[in-house]
Amino acid sequence: MTVSLPLVVVLGLIAWGVVKFLGVRIWIVVVIALFGFYLAGTFLAPAIDSGTRSGVEIVNGTHH
């Protein structure tokens, strides 16, 4: 059985769990999310994307 969830839903659930169980304040979660959007528009975006994809491939065991 394969379940397909959008990344936004997964990240939302993680953020909710962090706020609920770890006591992180909501404004910190918002600042981190906004910083991520800011980084996506900089010259660092291709390096972050490449590193993320490589990490996912290693975890999944699908790297070439």
PQR file with spaces between the fields and no chain letter, atoms N, CA, C, O and H, PARSE charges and radii, in Angstrom:
ATOM       1  N    MET     1       0.842   -1.179    0.000 -0.4000 1.5000
ATOM       2  CA   MET     1       0.000    0.000    0.000 -0.0000 2.0000
ATOM       3  C    MET     1       0.887    1.242    0.000  0.5500 1.7000
ATOM       4  O    MET     1       1.767    1.380    0.849 -0.5500 1.4000
ATOM       5  N    THR     2       0.659    2.124   -0.933 -0.4000 1.5000
ATOM       6  CA   THR     2       1.431    3.352   -1.035 -0.0000 2.0000
ATOM       7  C    THR     2       0.551    4.534   -0.671  0.5500 1.7000
ATOM       8  O    THR     2      -0.560    4.677   -1.182 -0.5500 1.4000
ATOM       9  H    THR     2      -0.056    2.011   -1.623  0.4000 1.0000
ATOM      10  N    VAL     3       1.056    5.374    0.211 -0.4000 1.5000
ATOM      11  CA   VAL     3       0.338    6.579    0.606 -0.0000 2.0000
ATOM      12  C    VAL     3       1.121    7.772    0.090  0.5500 1.7000
ATOM      13  O    VAL     3       2.327    7.877    0.312 -0.5500 1.4000
ATOM      14  H    VAL     3       1.959    5.258    0.626  0.4000 1.0000
ATOM      15  N    SER     4       0.438    8.659   -0.591 -0.4000 1.5000
ATOM      16  CA   SER     4       1.086    9.837   -1.140 -0.0000 2.0000
ATOM      17  C    SER     4       0.554   11.081   -0.429  0.5500 1.7000
ATOM      18  O    SER     4      -0.630   11.406   -0.528 -0.5500 1.4000
ATOM      19  H    SER     4      -0.542    8.574   -0.770  0.4000 1.0000
ATOM      20  N    LEU     5       1.449   11.779    0.294 -0.4000 1.5000
ATOM      21  CA   LEU     5       1.070   13.008    0.980 -0.0000 2.0000
ATOM      22  C    LEU     5       1.885   14.165    0.434  0.5500 1.7000
ATOM      23  O    LEU     5       3.076   14.016    0.157 -0.5500 1.4000
ATOM      24  H    LEU     5       2.410   11.515    0.375  0.4000 1.0000
ATOM      25  N    PRO     6       1.255   15.307    0.278 -0.5600 1.5000
ATOM      26  CA   PRO     6       2.037   16.475   -0.136  0.2800 2.0000
ATOM      27  C    PRO     6       3.050   16.847    0.950  0.5500 1.7000
ATOM      28  O    PRO     6       2.795   16.665    2.141 -0.5500 1.4000
ATOM      29  N    LEU     7       4.189   17.363    0.525 -0.4000 1.5000
ATOM      30  CA   LEU     7       5.237   17.751    1.452 -0.0000 2.0000
ATOM      31  C    LEU     7       4.748   18.797    2.450  0.5500 1.7000
ATOM      32  O    LEU     7       5.177   18.800    3.604 -0.5500 1.4000
ATOM      33  H    LEU     7       4.396   17.511   -0.442  0.4000 1.0000
ATOM      34  N    VAL     8       3.854   19.682    2.017 -0.4000 1.5000
ATOM      35  CA   VAL     8       3.338   20.721    2.905 -0.0000 2.0000
ATOM      36  C    VAL     8       2.588   20.095    4.078  0.5500 1.7000
ATOM      37  O    VAL     8       2.690   20.579    5.205 -0.5500 1.4000
ATOM      38  H    VAL     8       3.505   19.680    1.079  0.4000 1.0000
ATOM      39  N    VAL     9       1.842   19.035    3.827 -0.4000 1.5000
ATOM      40  CA   VAL     9       1.100   18.363    4.897 -0.0000 2.0000
ATOM      41  C    VAL     9       2.076   17.726    5.884  0.5500 1.7000
ATOM      42  O    VAL     9       1.901   17.843    7.097 -0.5500 1.4000
ATOM      43  H    VAL     9       1.759   18.642    2.911  0.4000 1.0000
ATOM      44  N    VAL    10       3.083   17.066    5.375 -0.4000 1.5000
ATOM      45  CA   VAL    10       4.073   16.417    6.236 -0.0000 2.0000
ATOM      46  C    VAL    10       4.796   17.455    7.096  0.5500 1.7000
ATOM      47  O    VAL    10       4.942   17.271    8.305 -0.5500 1.4000
ATOM      48  H    VAL    10       3.225   16.971    4.390  0.4000 1.0000
ATOM      49  N    LEU    11       5.246   18.539    6.474 -0.4000 1.5000
ATOM      50  CA   LEU    11       5.939   19.587    7.220 -0.0000 2.0000
ATOM      51  C    LEU    11       5.007   20.262    8.228  0.5500 1.7000
ATOM      52  O    LEU    11       5.433   20.629    9.323 -0.5500 1.4000
ATOM      53  H    LEU    11       5.128   18.688    5.492  0.4000 1.0000
ATOM      54  N    GLY    12       3.757   20.422    7.863 -0.4000 1.5000
ATOM      55  CA   GLY    12       2.778   20.993    8.794 -0.0000 2.0000
ATOM      56  C    GLY    12       2.587   20.118   10.017  0.5500 1.7000
ATOM      57  O    GLY    12       2.510   20.622   11.137 -0.5500 1.4000
ATOM      58  H    GLY    12       3.411   20.124    6.973  0.4000 1.0000
ATOM      59  N    LEU    13       2.510   18.815    9.813 -0.4000 1.5000
ATOM      60  CA   LEU    13       2.364   17.885   10.942 -0.0000 2.0000
ATOM      61  C    LEU    13       3.607   17.897   11.828  0.5500 1.7000
ATOM      62  O    LEU    13       3.501   17.830   13.053 -0.5500 1.4000
ATOM      63  H    LEU    13       2.573   18.405    8.903  0.4000 1.0000
ATOM      64  N    ILE    14       4.771   17.982   11.216 -0.4000 1.5000
ATOM      65  CA   ILE    14       6.005   18.052   12.001 -0.0000 2.0000
ATOM      66  C    ILE    14       6.040   19.341   12.812  0.5500 1.7000
ATOM      67  O    ILE    14       6.391   19.327   13.991 -0.5500 1.4000
ATOM      68  H    ILE    14       4.857   18.037   10.221  0.4000 1.0000
ATOM      69  N    ALA    15       5.674   20.459   12.179 -0.4000 1.5000
ATOM      70  CA   ALA    15       5.661   21.747   12.884 -0.0000 2.0000
ATOM      71  C    ALA    15       4.661   21.717   14.034  0.5500 1.7000
ATOM      72  O    ALA    15       4.955   22.204   15.125 -0.5500 1.4000
ATOM      73  H    ALA    15       5.389   20.471   11.221  0.4000 1.0000
ATOM      74  N    TRP    16       3.486   21.151   13.798 -0.4000 1.5000
ATOM      75  CA   TRP    16       2.485   21.046   14.861 -0.0000 2.0000
ATOM      76  C    TRP    16       3.017   20.208   16.024  0.5500 1.7000
ATOM      77  O    TRP    16       2.842   20.577   17.185 -0.5500 1.4000
ATOM      78  H    TRP    16       3.246   20.755   12.912  0.4000 1.0000
ATOM      79  N    GLY    17       3.661   19.087   15.718 -0.4000 1.5000
ATOM      80  CA   GLY    17       4.221   18.236   16.765 -0.0000 2.0000
ATOM      81  C    GLY    17       5.311   18.938   17.552  0.5500 1.7000
ATOM      82  O    GLY    17       5.393   18.792   18.771 -0.5500 1.4000
ATOM      83  H    GLY    17       3.803   18.787   14.774  0.4000 1.0000
ATOM      84  N    VAL    18       6.147   19.698   16.865 -0.4000 1.5000
ATOM      85  CA   VAL    18       7.219   20.435   17.547 -0.0000 2.0000
ATOM      86  C    VAL    18       6.631   21.478   18.490  0.5500 1.7000
ATOM      87  O    VAL    18       7.091   21.623   19.623 -0.5500 1.4000
ATOM      88  H    VAL    18       6.081   19.817   15.874  0.4000 1.0000
ATOM      89  N    VAL    19       5.617   22.204   18.028 -0.4000 1.5000
ATOM      90  CA   VAL    19       4.986   23.222   18.872 -0.0000 2.0000
ATOM      91  C    VAL    19       4.270   22.561   20.044  0.5500 1.7000
ATOM      92  O    VAL    19       4.371   23.026   21.179 -0.5500 1.4000
ATOM      93  H    VAL    19       5.243   22.087   17.108  0.4000 1.0000
ATOM      94  N    LYS    20       3.558   21.494   19.775 -0.4000 1.5000
ATOM      95  CA   LYS    20       2.741   20.847   20.808 -0.0000 2.0000
ATOM      96  C    LYS    20       3.586   20.113   21.849  0.5500 1.7000
ATOM      97  O    LYS    20       3.357   20.275   23.048 -0.5500 1.4000
ATOM      98  H    LYS    20       3.476   21.116   18.853  0.4000 1.0000
ATOM      99  N    PHE    21       4.544   19.318   21.419 -0.4000 1.5000
ATOM     100  CA   PHE    21       5.246   18.429   22.337 -0.0000 2.0000
ATOM     101  C    PHE    21       6.597   18.941   22.819  0.5500 1.7000
ATOM     102  O    PHE    21       7.044   18.573   23.906 -0.5500 1.4000
ATOM     103  H    PHE    21       4.730   19.186   20.445  0.4000 1.0000
ATOM     104  N    LEU    22       7.251   19.784   22.027 -0.4000 1.5000
ATOM     105  CA   LEU    22       8.559   20.283   22.438 -0.0000 2.0000
ATOM     106  C    LEU    22       8.490   21.696   23.020  0.5500 1.7000
ATOM     107  O    LEU    22       9.478   22.199   23.553 -0.5500 1.4000
ATOM     108  H    LEU    22       6.887   20.082   21.144  0.4000 1.0000
ATOM     109  N    GLY    23       7.343   22.320   22.917 -0.4000 1.5000
ATOM     110  CA   GLY    23       7.166   23.639   23.512 -0.0000 2.0000
ATOM     111  C    GLY    23       7.828   24.772   22.747  0.5500 1.7000
ATOM     112  O    GLY    23       8.077   25.837   23.311 -0.5500 1.4000
ATOM     113  H    GLY    23       6.540   21.911   22.484  0.4000 1.0000
ATOM     114  N    VAL    24       8.114   24.556   21.472 -0.4000 1.5000
ATOM     115  CA   VAL    24       8.695   25.619   20.656 -0.0000 2.0000
ATOM     116  C    VAL    24       7.596   26.636   20.358  0.5500 1.7000
ATOM     117  O    VAL    24       6.460   26.266   20.062 -0.5500 1.4000
ATOM     118  H    VAL    24       7.911   23.690   21.014  0.4000 1.0000
ATOM     119  N    ARG    25       7.937   27.892   20.437 -0.4000 1.5000
ATOM     120  CA   ARG    25       6.949   28.938   20.203 -0.0000 2.0000
ATOM     121  C    ARG    25       6.627   29.040   18.710  0.5500 1.7000
ATOM     122  O    ARG    25       7.482   28.798   17.858 -0.5500 1.4000
ATOM     123  H    ARG    25       8.860   28.193   20.678  0.4000 1.0000
ATOM     124  N    ILE    26       5.393   29.398   18.419 -0.4000 1.5000
ATOM     125  CA   ILE    26       4.923   29.453   17.037 -0.0000 2.0000
ATOM     126  C    ILE    26       5.723   30.475   16.232  0.5500 1.7000
ATOM     127  O    ILE    26       5.985   30.248   15.051 -0.5500 1.4000
ATOM     128  H    ILE    26       4.699   29.595   19.112  0.4000 1.0000
ATOM     129  N    TRP    27       6.118   31.593   16.840 -0.4000 1.5000
ATOM     130  CA   TRP    27       6.846   32.611   16.084 -0.0000 2.0000
ATOM     131  C    TRP    27       8.189   32.083   15.596  0.5500 1.7000
ATOM     132  O    TRP    27       8.678   32.512   14.552 -0.5500 1.4000
ATOM     133  H    TRP    27       5.905   31.778   17.799  0.4000 1.0000
ATOM     134  N    ILE    28       8.791   31.158   16.339 -0.4000 1.5000
ATOM     135  CA   ILE    28      10.058   30.572   15.901 -0.0000 2.0000
ATOM     136  C    ILE    28       9.841   29.707   14.658  0.5500 1.7000
ATOM     137  O    ILE    28      10.648   29.736   13.729 -0.5500 1.4000
ATOM     138  H    ILE    28       8.394   30.809   17.188  0.4000 1.0000
ATOM     139  N    VAL    29       8.763   28.950   14.643 -0.4000 1.5000
ATOM     140  CA   VAL    29       8.437   28.127   13.477 -0.0000 2.0000
ATOM     141  C    VAL    29       8.199   29.016   12.259  0.5500 1.7000
ATOM     142  O    VAL    29       8.644   28.692   11.157 -0.5500 1.4000
ATOM     143  H    VAL    29       8.107   28.927   15.398  0.4000 1.0000
ATOM     144  N    VAL    30       7.498   30.136   12.453 -0.4000 1.5000
ATOM     145  CA   VAL    30       7.231   31.064   11.352 -0.0000 2.0000
ATOM     146  C    VAL    30       8.529   31.673   10.835  0.5500 1.7000
ATOM     147  O    VAL    30       8.722   31.775    9.624 -0.5500 1.4000
ATOM     148  H    VAL    30       7.137   30.398   13.347  0.4000 1.0000
ATOM     149  N    VAL    31       9.420   32.078   11.735 -0.4000 1.5000
ATOM     150  CA   VAL    31      10.699   32.662   11.320 -0.0000 2.0000
ATOM     151  C    VAL    31      11.522   31.649   10.529  0.5500 1.7000
ATOM     152  O    VAL    31      12.123   32.000    9.514 -0.5500 1.4000
ATOM     153  H    VAL    31       9.263   31.995   12.719  0.4000 1.0000
ATOM     154  N    ILE    32      11.554   30.405   10.980 -0.4000 1.5000
ATOM     155  CA   ILE    32      12.310   29.373   10.260 -0.0000 2.0000
ATOM     156  C    ILE    32      11.724   29.147    8.861  0.5500 1.7000
ATOM     157  O    ILE    32      12.467   29.010    7.889 -0.5500 1.4000
ATOM     158  H    ILE    32      11.066   30.120   11.805  0.4000 1.0000
ATOM     159  N    ALA    33      10.402   29.108    8.764 -0.4000 1.5000
ATOM     160  CA   ALA    33       9.757   28.930    7.460 -0.0000 2.0000
ATOM     161  C    ALA    33      10.064   30.105    6.533  0.5500 1.7000
ATOM     162  O    ALA    33      10.376   29.898    5.361 -0.5500 1.4000
ATOM     163  H    ALA    33       9.798   29.219    9.554  0.4000 1.0000
ATOM     164  N    LEU    34       9.980   31.328    7.040 -0.4000 1.5000
ATOM     165  CA   LEU    34      10.279   32.502    6.221 -0.0000 2.0000
ATOM     166  C    LEU    34      11.741   32.530    5.797  0.5500 1.7000
ATOM     167  O    LEU    34      12.051   32.925    4.673 -0.5500 1.4000
ATOM     168  H    LEU    34       9.726   31.496    7.992  0.4000 1.0000
ATOM     169  N    PHE    35      12.638   32.118    6.681 -0.4000 1.5000
ATOM     170  CA   PHE    35      14.051   32.049    6.331 -0.0000 2.0000
ATOM     171  C    PHE    35      14.274   31.024    5.219  0.5500 1.7000
ATOM     172  O    PHE    35      15.116   31.235    4.345 -0.5500 1.4000
ATOM     173  H    PHE    35      12.385   31.798    7.594  0.4000 1.0000
ATOM     174  N    GLY    36      13.538   29.932    5.243 -0.4000 1.5000
ATOM     175  CA   GLY    36      13.634   28.938    4.174 -0.0000 2.0000
ATOM     176  C    GLY    36      13.208   29.498    2.835  0.5500 1.7000
ATOM     177  O    GLY    36      13.849   29.236    1.817 -0.5500 1.4000
ATOM     178  H    GLY    36      12.855   29.761    5.952  0.4000 1.0000
ATOM     179  N    PHE    37      12.120   30.274    2.826 -0.4000 1.5000
ATOM     180  CA   PHE    37      11.688   30.917    1.590 -0.0000 2.0000
ATOM     181  C    PHE    37      12.717   31.933    1.116  0.5500 1.7000
ATOM     182  O    PHE    37      12.958   32.063   -0.084 -0.5500 1.4000
ATOM     183  H    PHE    37      11.599   30.487    3.653  0.4000 1.0000
ATOM     184  N    TYR    38      13.324   32.651    2.052 -0.4000 1.5000
ATOM     185  CA   TYR    38      14.364   33.610    1.696 -0.0000 2.0000
ATOM     186  C    TYR    38      15.561   32.894    1.050  0.5500 1.7000
ATOM     187  O    TYR    38      16.081   33.347    0.030 -0.5500 1.4000
ATOM     188  H    TYR    38      13.128   32.545    3.027  0.4000 1.0000
ATOM     189  N    LEU    39      15.988   31.784    1.644 -0.4000 1.5000
ATOM     190  CA   LEU    39      17.117   31.039    1.093 -0.0000 2.0000
ATOM     191  C    LEU    39      16.818   30.493   -0.298  0.5500 1.7000
ATOM     192  O    LEU    39      17.721   30.373   -1.126 -0.5500 1.4000
ATOM     193  H    LEU    39      15.566   31.417    2.473  0.4000 1.0000
ATOM     194  N    ALA    40      15.571   30.165   -0.557 -0.4000 1.5000
ATOM     195  CA   ALA    40      15.196   29.614   -1.854 -0.0000 2.0000
ATOM     196  C    ALA    40      15.412   30.612   -2.987  0.5500 1.7000
ATOM     197  O    ALA    40      15.525   30.219   -4.148 -0.5500 1.4000
ATOM     198  H    ALA    40      14.837   30.262    0.115  0.4000 1.0000
ATOM     199  N    GLY    41      15.471   31.903   -2.656 -0.4000 1.5000
ATOM     200  CA   GLY    41      15.672   32.919   -3.675 -0.0000 2.0000
ATOM     201  C    GLY    41      17.107   33.388   -3.806  0.5500 1.7000
ATOM     202  O    GLY    41      17.385   34.328   -4.551 -0.5500 1.4000
ATOM     203  H    GLY    41      15.379   32.223   -1.713  0.4000 1.0000
ATOM     204  N    THR    42      18.020   32.751   -3.098 -0.4000 1.5000
ATOM     205  CA   THR    42      19.415   33.181   -3.145 -0.0000 2.0000
ATOM     206  C    THR    42      20.247   32.236   -4.001  0.5500 1.7000
ATOM     207  O    THR    42      19.737   31.253   -4.538 -0.5500 1.4000
ATOM     208  H    THR    42      17.795   31.987   -2.493  0.4000 1.0000
ATOM     209  N    PHE    43      21.522   32.543   -4.119 -0.4000 1.5000
ATOM     210  CA   PHE    43      22.438   31.702   -4.888 -0.0000 2.0000
ATOM     211  C    PHE    43      22.694   30.356   -4.202  0.5500 1.7000
ATOM     212  O    PHE    43      23.254   29.448   -4.817 -0.5500 1.4000
ATOM     213  H    PHE    43      21.937   33.341   -3.683  0.4000 1.0000
ATOM     214  N    LEU    44      22.291   30.219   -2.945 -0.4000 1.5000
ATOM     215  CA   LEU    44      22.489   28.962   -2.219 -0.0000 2.0000
ATOM     216  C    LEU    44      21.444   27.900   -2.566  0.5500 1.7000
ATOM     217  O    LEU    44      21.621   26.728   -2.234 -0.5500 1.4000
ATOM     218  H    LEU    44      21.836   30.956   -2.445  0.4000 1.0000
ATOM     219  N    ALA    45      20.363   28.299   -3.230 -0.4000 1.5000
ATOM     220  CA   ALA    45      19.264   27.375   -3.511 -0.0000 2.0000
ATOM     221  C    ALA    45      19.702   26.122   -4.279  0.5500 1.7000
ATOM     222  O    ALA    45      19.302   25.024   -3.890 -0.5500 1.4000
ATOM     223  H    ALA    45      20.219   29.251   -3.500  0.4000 1.0000
ATOM     224  N    PRO    46      20.504   26.228   -5.349 -0.5600 1.5000
ATOM     225  CA   PRO    46      20.915   25.002   -6.056  0.2800 2.0000
ATOM     226  C    PRO    46      21.736   24.051   -5.178  0.5500 1.7000
ATOM     227  O    PRO    46      21.593   22.833   -5.283 -0.5500 1.4000
ATOM     228  N    ALA    47      22.590   24.601   -4.316 -0.4000 1.5000
ATOM     229  CA   ALA    47      23.392   23.752   -3.436 -0.0000 2.0000
ATOM     230  C    ALA    47      22.511   23.057   -2.402  0.5500 1.7000
ATOM     231  O    ALA    47      22.715   21.882   -2.100 -0.5500 1.4000
ATOM     232  H    ALA    47      22.706   25.590   -4.231  0.4000 1.0000
ATOM     233  N    ILE    48      21.537   23.777   -1.861 -0.4000 1.5000
ATOM     234  CA   ILE    48      20.617   23.188   -0.887 -0.0000 2.0000
ATOM     235  C    ILE    48      19.786   22.095   -1.557  0.5500 1.7000
ATOM     236  O    ILE    48      19.596   21.018   -0.990 -0.5500 1.4000
ATOM     237  H    ILE    48      21.371   24.732   -2.106  0.4000 1.0000
ATOM     238  N    ASP    49      19.291   22.377   -2.771 -0.4000 1.5000
ATOM     239  CA   ASP    49      18.494   21.389   -3.500 -0.0000 2.0000
ATOM     240  C    ASP    49      19.308   20.138   -3.800  0.5500 1.7000
ATOM     241  O    ASP    49      18.826   19.021   -3.612 -0.5500 1.4000
ATOM     242  H    ASP    49      19.445   23.251   -3.231  0.4000 1.0000
ATOM     243  N    SER    50      20.518   20.318   -4.259 -0.4000 1.5000
ATOM     244  CA   SER    50      21.382   19.182   -4.576 -0.0000 2.0000
ATOM     245  C    SER    50      21.695   18.356   -3.326  0.5500 1.7000
ATOM     246  O    SER    50      21.640   17.126   -3.354 -0.5500 1.4000
ATOM     247  H    SER    50      20.909   21.226   -4.412  0.4000 1.0000
ATOM     248  N    GLY    51      22.020   19.040   -2.243 -0.4000 1.5000
ATOM     249  CA   GLY    51      22.318   18.334   -0.994 -0.0000 2.0000
ATOM     250  C    GLY    51      21.115   17.578   -0.454  0.5500 1.7000
ATOM     251  O    GLY    51      21.247   16.464    0.054 -0.5500 1.4000
ATOM     252  H    GLY    51      22.065   20.039   -2.221  0.4000 1.0000
ATOM     253  N    THR    52      19.936   18.194   -0.567 -0.4000 1.5000
ATOM     254  CA   THR    52      18.716   17.532   -0.102 -0.0000 2.0000
ATOM     255  C    THR    52      18.420   16.290   -0.940  0.5500 1.7000
ATOM     256  O    THR    52      18.090   15.233   -0.402 -0.5500 1.4000
ATOM     257  H    THR    52      19.829   19.098   -0.979  0.4000 1.0000
ATOM     258  N    ARG    53      18.539   16.427   -2.254 -0.4000 1.5000
ATOM     259  CA   ARG    53      18.279   15.276   -3.127 -0.0000 2.0000
ATOM     260  C    ARG    53      19.281   14.147   -2.875  0.5500 1.7000
ATOM     261  O    ARG    53      18.910   12.973   -2.860 -0.5500 1.4000
ATOM     262  H    ARG    53      18.807   17.286   -2.691  0.4000 1.0000
ATOM     263  N    SER    54      20.543   14.506   -2.678 -0.4000 1.5000
ATOM     264  CA   SER    54      21.560   13.484   -2.396 -0.0000 2.0000
ATOM     265  C    SER    54      21.265   12.777   -1.076  0.5500 1.7000
ATOM     266  O    SER    54      21.396   11.557   -0.974 -0.5500 1.4000
ATOM     267  H    SER    54      20.845   15.459   -2.690  0.4000 1.0000
ATOM     268  N    GLY    55      20.868   13.549   -0.068 -0.4000 1.5000
ATOM     269  CA   GLY    55      20.533   12.959    1.226 -0.0000 2.0000
ATOM     270  C    GLY    55      19.352   12.008    1.137  0.5500 1.7000
ATOM     271  O    GLY    55      19.363   10.935    1.741 -0.5500 1.4000
ATOM     272  H    GLY    55      20.761   14.540   -0.150  0.4000 1.0000
ATOM     273  N    VAL    56      18.331   12.405    0.382 -0.4000 1.5000
ATOM     274  CA   VAL    56      17.155   11.542    0.217 -0.0000 2.0000
ATOM     275  C    VAL    56      17.532   10.271   -0.528  0.5500 1.7000
ATOM     276  O    VAL    56      17.068    9.186   -0.179 -0.5500 1.4000
ATOM     277  H    VAL    56      18.322   13.277   -0.108  0.4000 1.0000
ATOM     278  N    GLU    57      18.374   10.396   -1.553 -0.4000 1.5000
ATOM     279  CA   GLU    57      18.800    9.213   -2.304 -0.0000 2.0000
ATOM     280  C    GLU    57      19.607    8.263   -1.420  0.5500 1.7000
ATOM     281  O    GLU    57      19.451    7.046   -1.522 -0.5500 1.4000
ATOM     282  H    GLU    57      18.751   11.277   -1.837  0.4000 1.0000
ATOM     283  N    ILE    58      20.455    8.797   -0.566 -0.4000 1.5000
ATOM     284  CA   ILE    58      21.239    7.952    0.333 -0.0000 2.0000
ATOM     285  C    ILE    58      20.335    7.231    1.322  0.5500 1.7000
ATOM     286  O    ILE    58      20.490    6.033    1.559 -0.5500 1.4000
ATOM     287  H    ILE    58      20.582    9.786   -0.483  0.4000 1.0000
ATOM     288  N    VAL    59      19.385    7.971    1.900 -0.4000 1.5000
ATOM     289  CA   VAL    59      18.461    7.364    2.871 -0.0000 2.0000
ATOM     290  C    VAL    59      17.615    6.286    2.203  0.5500 1.7000
ATOM     291  O    VAL    59      17.387    5.222    2.778 -0.5500 1.4000
ATOM     292  H    VAL    59      19.259    8.944    1.708  0.4000 1.0000
ATOM     293  N    ASN    60      17.152    6.568    0.984 -0.4000 1.5000
ATOM     294  CA   ASN    60      16.307    5.599    0.266 -0.0000 2.0000
ATOM     295  C    ASN    60      17.120    4.474   -0.372  0.5500 1.7000
ATOM     296  O    ASN    60      16.551    3.468   -0.795 -0.5500 1.4000
ATOM     297  H    ASN    60      17.337    7.432    0.517  0.4000 1.0000
ATOM     298  N    GLY    61      18.423    4.630   -0.445 -0.4000 1.5000
ATOM     299  CA   GLY    61      19.265    3.609   -1.059 -0.0000 2.0000
ATOM     300  C    GLY    61      19.158    3.582   -2.565  0.5500 1.7000
ATOM     301  O    GLY    61      19.357    2.534   -3.179 -0.5500 1.4000
ATOM     302  H    GLY    61      18.885    5.447   -0.101  0.4000 1.0000
ATOM     303  N    THR    62      18.846    4.725   -3.180 -0.4000 1.5000
ATOM     304  CA   THR    62      18.669    4.773   -4.631 -0.0000 2.0000
ATOM     305  C    THR    62      19.748    5.589   -5.321  0.5500 1.7000
ATOM     306  O    THR    62      19.606    5.919   -6.499 -0.5500 1.4000
ATOM     307  H    THR    62      18.685    5.576   -2.680  0.4000 1.0000
ATOM     308  N    HIS    63      20.834    5.924   -4.612 -0.4000 1.5000
ATOM     309  CA   HIS    63      21.872    6.738   -5.240 -0.0000 2.0000
ATOM     310  C    HIS    63      22.664    5.919   -6.256  0.5500 1.7000
ATOM     311  O    HIS    63      22.775    4.698   -6.143 -0.5500 1.4000
ATOM     312  H    HIS    63      20.949    5.656   -3.656  0.4000 1.0000
ATOM     313  N    HIS    64      23.210    6.618   -7.249 -0.4000 1.5000
ATOM     314  CA   HIS    64      23.907    5.952   -8.365 -0.0000 2.0000
ATOM     315  C    HIS    64      25.391    6.022   -8.167  0.5500 1.7000
ATOM     316  O    HIS    64      26.149    5.520   -8.996 -0.5500 1.4000
ATOM     317  H    HIS    64      23.120    7.609   -7.341  0.4000 1.0000
